Amino acid sequence: MADLSYYAIQMALFILVAPLVGGIINKIKAFTQKRKGAPIYQIYLDIIKLFTKDMVVSNQTSWVFNATPYIMFASSAAACAFVPILPGLAAKPLAGDVFIVIYILALGKFFMAISGFDAGSTFGGMGSSREMMIGALFEPSLIVAVLTLGFAAKSTSLSEIMLHSAKLGPAIVQPSYMLLLFSIVLVLIAESSRIPVDDPATHLELTMVHEAMILEYSGRHLALMELGAFIKQLIFITIIANVFIPAGTAVYAGLGFAGAMASLFVYIAKVAVISVVVALIEAGTVKLRFFSIPNLAALSFIASFVGFLQHFTGGGI
């Protein structure tokens, strides 16, 4: 029962905090462009407004179109249970949960892609094919990176991987970990559909990837799709925060409620810092041409593979 309570609280935190991360990124981007920008809570208002709107659904679509928003949101929410915010307090880790996270998220992406085709629009199909290509390009980098971290921690549990990083302390600043960090940051950008891989703010349909797939959605369906995407983004940011910036991950775990609150505060600070970095990357780069994205994916894979080799040659972790 305690385990179920832990998972429920963690899922609730992810769902509540995820839109705020998007708001921070948008606010920092506006600041760097010398604009006032929307308040950081604007995304909450947008999602609430969408839930109150009617839905427009074509009578030519199948059950896939209507089911996808719920599957997308449910898959992102379910993945939250396996990504500990406070690893030192985490419930009993599940073996293989890092792969559960990857493929639960892949389930949501799969349904989102086929829903783009289901609506029958040209832009939806184009966005779906692009999204699948980008996913296929970056997935090897992610698999190699998490395998390397798993070998180092001698476990595929994200809790164990994060606690292993905490034990390393300052020793985590080494070439192998930095290469894996670089690789996973690129995966975060790709999976979150952010610049330079995709531009979430574009209004030009021909350049859309993620936005093209949800172009036909409205009302409650669109709100669920947007919320699921923000949760997915926070999942990757949490992995980066607790694996590569392990401060507060386990240090305060033995201090009871006060220690848990201190660890939670440190976690929020780390998420905010990573959000600022993502925003600065977006503000300082431009969207790549679609056929240049494989070069970025290759760079991500090379970084993760070199980190993998360093682990087995005794050069790191």
N, C-alpha and C positions, 0 to 999 in steps of 0.2 A: 504493500500500500504506500509506503514511504517513497519507493522508487517511482510509482505512478505520479505521486504529488510533485516530486522533483522534476519529472519530465513535463508535467502540465505547467508548472511555474516557468520553466525555461522556455517552453513554446510561447507562452503568453508574453514573456519579456521580448523575445525575438519579434513577435508580431507587432508589439507596441513600439519598439525602438526602430525597426527597419525603415519606416518612412522618414524618421528624423535624420537618419544617415543621408538619405537622398536630399533632404532639405539643407543639410550642412554643405554637401557638395555643390548644390546649386547656389547657395549664398556665397561661398568662397569664389566660385567662378564669376559671379556678378561683381564681387569686390575687386578681383584682378582685372576686370574689364571696365572698372570705374563706373559701375552701375549700382543703383540701390538694391535692385533685385527683390524677389518675393521674400516674405518672412520664412524662417526655417520650418515653421509648422504649416506652411501652405499645402504641402502634400497631404496632410491629414484632412484639411478642408476639402481638397479636391476629391479624395477617396470617399469621404462622407457624402459629398454632393452627388457623386456617381451612383452611390447606393440608393439615392432617392429618385434617380431618373428612370424613366421607362426604357426598356430595351427594344431595339429594332433588329429583328431576326428575319433573314430571308427564308421564304418557304421552300427554297431549293436546297437548303442545308440538311444534313443528316443529324443523328444524335451526337455525333462526334463534336460538332460545333458547339452544341449546348453543354456537353459534358466537360469539355476541355478547361474552361475557367475553374471549375471545381477541382478537377484533377491537378491542374497547375498549382492552385493554392494549397491543396491537401498534400501534394508531394513536397513542396517547399516547407510547409509546417511540420510534416513528419520528419524531414531531414534534420530539423532543429533539435529533435530529441537526442541525436547522436553527436552533436557538436557542443561539448560542454562550455558554458560561459565561465564557470569556476571549476576547473578540473579537480582541485583539491577537495571539493565537496560533492563531486559527481557520484551518481549512483553506480552500482556495480557495472563496469564497462562490458560491453558486448564484443565478443571476438569478431573481428572483421568489420567493425562499424565504419571505418573509413571508406570501405568499398560500398557499404550500404548507402552512405551519403551520396557518393558519386552517382550511383545508378538509380537511386530514388529521384535525384534531380534530373537525370537523363530521361526518366519516364515522363516527367512534366514537359521537358523540351520536345520529346517525341510527339506527344499529343498536340502541343502547340504548333508543331510543324505540319502535321496532317490536317489540323483545323484550318491552316492557311490555304491548303489545297481544297478543302471541303467547301469553302465559300464560293469557289469558282472564279474569284477575281484574279486578274493578271498579277497585280502587285503582291497579293497574298502568297501565290505560288512561287513567285520570284524570291520573296523574303524567306520563305520556308527552305528553298533549295540553298540559299546563301547561308542560312543559320546552320543547316546540317553540315555544310562544307566547313564552316568555321569551327564547329564542334569537333568534327573529325580531325581537323588540323591541330587543335590544342589539346585534345584528350591524351595523346601519348605523353606530352610534357607533364600533365597532371599525374598520370599513372606512375611514371618514373619517379617523380618527386615524392609522392606519398609512399611508394615502395622503399625509397631510400630512407625516408624518415622512419618507416616501420622497421626496417632492418636495424637502424641505429637504436631504436627503443626496444627492439625484440618483441614487438607487438603491433598489431594493426588497429588497436583501439586508440581513438583520438585522445582519450583521457591519458593513456599511458604515454603517448607521443608527446603531449603537452607537458606532462610531469617530468619526462626525461629532459626536455628542453630547460625546464626550471632548475633541474639539478646541475645542468652545465653552467648556469649563471653567465658570467662575462665570457666564458670560454666559447659561448655560442657564436661570438664574432670571429668567424673563421671562413676561409674561402668556400668550403663545401656548403655551409649553411647559407652564405650570402648568394651563391649561385642558385640554390633552391628557392630562396626568397625572391630573387629576380624573376625566375621562371614562373612562380605561382602568382606574382603580381601581374604578369602579362596574362595569365589564365583568368585572373579576376577581372581584368579589363575586358577580355574577350567574352567571358560568360555573363558579364553585366551589361554588355552591348554599349560600351563607352568608347569615347575617342581614345586612341586613333583607329580602333577597329570598326566602330559604329558611332553614329551621332544620334543620341536619344532625342535631341531637340530639333532635328531636321524636319522641314515641311516639304522636301522634294522627294516624291515617291520613288523615283528611279534610284536614289542612293540609300533607301531604307533597308534595314535588315530586320531587326526585332519589331520595329513599329509597323512594318508592312504586314507582318503576320497577324497583328491585332487591329488592323485598319477597319475591319468589318464589325468589331465589337463595340458595344455601348452599354451604358447603364451599369447594373450590378455585375454583369459579366466582365466588363472592362475594369471595374474596381478590383475584382478578384485577381485578374491577370496582372494588374499593376502592383498590387500588394504582394503577390507571389514573387514577382521579379525583384522587389525590394528586399524581401526575406532572403532570397537566393544570394543577392549581393552581400547582405550582412553575414551570411554563413561563411562565405569566402573571406571576408574581412576578419571575422572572429578566428578562423583558422590561422590567418597570418598573425593576428594580434597575440594569440596564446602560444603559438609554436615559435615564432621568431622574435617576439618581444615578451619573454616569459615573466617580466616583473609583475609581482602580485598574483601569479598563477597558483602557487602553493604556499607562499611564505606565511600568509595570514590564516591558513586553513584551520590551524589548531587553536585559534583564539575565540571560538564561539561566534555568536551573532555579530559582534563588533568586527571580528576578523573577516567575516563574510561580507559585511557592508564595505569594509576597506578594500577588499579584493574586487568587489563589484565597481567601486569608484575608480580603481585603477584600470579595470577593463573598459569602462566607458571612456576614460581618458585616452586609452590606446586606440579605441575605435574612432574617436574624434580625430586623433593625429593621422591615422591611416586615411580617413575620409578627406582630410585637408590635402594629403599627398596625392590622392586620386584626382581631386579637383585641380591641383596645380599641374598635374600631368595633362589633364584635359585642356587647361587654359594655355599651356605652353606648346601644344602640338596641334596638328591638323589631322583630319580624317584621311587615312590612307586610301589610295585607289584599291578597289577590291582585289585585283590581281597582285597587289603588293603585300596583302595580308599573309600569304604563305611564307614570305621572308621573315615576318615577325614571329610566326609560329615556329619556324626553323630555329630562330634565335632562342626562343623559349625552350625548345627541345634540347638544343646543344647545351644550354646552361644546366638543365636538369640532369642530362646524361653525364656531363663532366663532374657534377656533384656526386652522382652515383658511382662513377669510377674512382673518385677520390676516397669515398667511403671504403671501397674494397681494396684499395692500394695503401690504406693506412694513412691517407693524407688529410683526413677530416672526420668530424663527428665523433 
